[in-house]
Amino acid sequence: MIDYYLISAVFIGIAILLFLILRLKIQAFVALLIASIAVGVISGMKPADIIVTMKDGMGNTLGFVAVVVGLGAMFGAILEHSGGAKALASYLLKQFGEKNASWSMVITGFFIAIPVFFDVAFIILVPLLYSLQRKTKKSLLLYAIPLLAGLAITHAFIPPTPGPVAVADILKADLGWVILFGFLVGLPTAIVCGPLFGKYIANKIFVEAPKSEIEEDDHSDVIKNYPSVGMILSIIGIPIVLIVSNTVLNSKLFEPETIPVDVKNWLGMIGHPFTALILANLVAWYLLGIRRGFTKEKLLDITTKSMGPAGIIILLTGAGGVFKQVLVNTGTGEMLANYFADKGVSILLFSFIAAALVRLLQGSATVAMITAAGITAPLLAIDISAIDKALLVISIAAGASIASHVNDSGFWLVSKYLGLTEKETFKSWTMMTTLLALTGFTVAAIFSLIF
């Protein structure tokens, strides 16, 4: 039985959230908390229960996310300042050659965005795009779109980037499965949105490398003697291999008695995201820092500054956890789950649409992911499998990536650095993100039918 009073409370809460962000320009963290309180009040919760629900939602969410996002930010900062992104890009360009440079760009973006934030990685690699365009005289979009596709896909789909980590925690999904399916969904999506779409749009729109101060990438913290590519890939692979190994060895793929209990317990600790990222940080700190001439004081400064952007994401995620907890405690989540089940609406499709709508309306992919996760989490059945939860994370990430336009900072970042008009940015970047979202969701939906 559908309770339209509770449903109206949810819609009013979302309307308040969007009004506060879009019209009043209130920070999304505060807006999410206000929207959560509004849903609680309209739903008839007691004032004291609303406060307890907020504390529970914030605390239960941040216990995991704060540690993983914080460690991931420090890890990425060390890799960034060591020059690892440029080292990998230069190596792949050399291996693929200028003729296949678009493929080297999508692979670079795919791997670099695992530890490094999207916008930072893009800014670091922009001079390489300029150089390629000047050498080949082909449209800048032939190389920029594949790079952007690789960066955007990994940033949205594969932990330890903050978005999927936050959604996975709210949905209680296993990070190992999210990483595994993030790669499986991300690879075909990257091919379609990167080299294939890049070639198509480059034939439609010719863009020259803009003359700009940005071209000389005077990033004073990036040294010119780059680390080896093997070292960079090995360090990036440490947390991924440990987390996925722990997930797979503890899954139903192995009989319980196949692996000794003590081995499983130790692997469970070493392969936990906390420990895996701590180990990766220590290795990066030594091999990319101390061994390469960075002082301890400089490394401390680099890692401390990385906490700024991480703090915003952590607080946003906590507020998303509050929103989810209000829906759970009011009974709205269970009621909606039963309603959609009766109507035959797939939770996977619902999660994608919810994320896409919030993304289109307010622009931020992170806010869209966290809001959609908060709405979707209470709808999950008790017996939902770990793989289905992982695919839900991918579905939400895909929806939250759709149609980046003028209310998204990424739109203007791409437009500025590539020297595009707004119309050209719509035809290239906005279309690429839309194709990314639809392809990613389609592949995830196919996997949900197979597994």
Secondary structure, DSSP 4 states (H G I P E B T S, - for coil): ---HHHHHHHHHHHHHHHHHHHTS---HHHHHHHHHHHHHHHTT--HHHHHHHHHHHHHHHHHHHHHHHHHHHHHHHHHHHHTHHHHHHHHHHHHHTGGGHHHHHHHHHHHHTTTS-HHHHHHHHHHHHHHHHHHH-S-THHHHHHHHHHHHHHHHHSTTSHHHHHHHHHHT--HHHHHHHHHHHHHHHHHIIIIIHHHHHHHH---PPPP-GGGS---TTS-SSPPPHHHHHHHHHHHHHHHHHHHHHTSTTS-TTTS-HHHHHHHHHHTSHHHHHHHHHHHHIIIIIGGGT--HHHHHHHHHHTHHHHHHHHHHHHHHHHHHHHHHHHTHHHHHHHHHHHHT--HHHHHHHHHHHHHHHH--HHHHHHHHHHHHGGG--TT--HHHHHHHHHHHHHHTTS---TTSHHHHHHHHHHT--HHHHIIIIIHHHHHHHHHHHHHHHHHHHH-
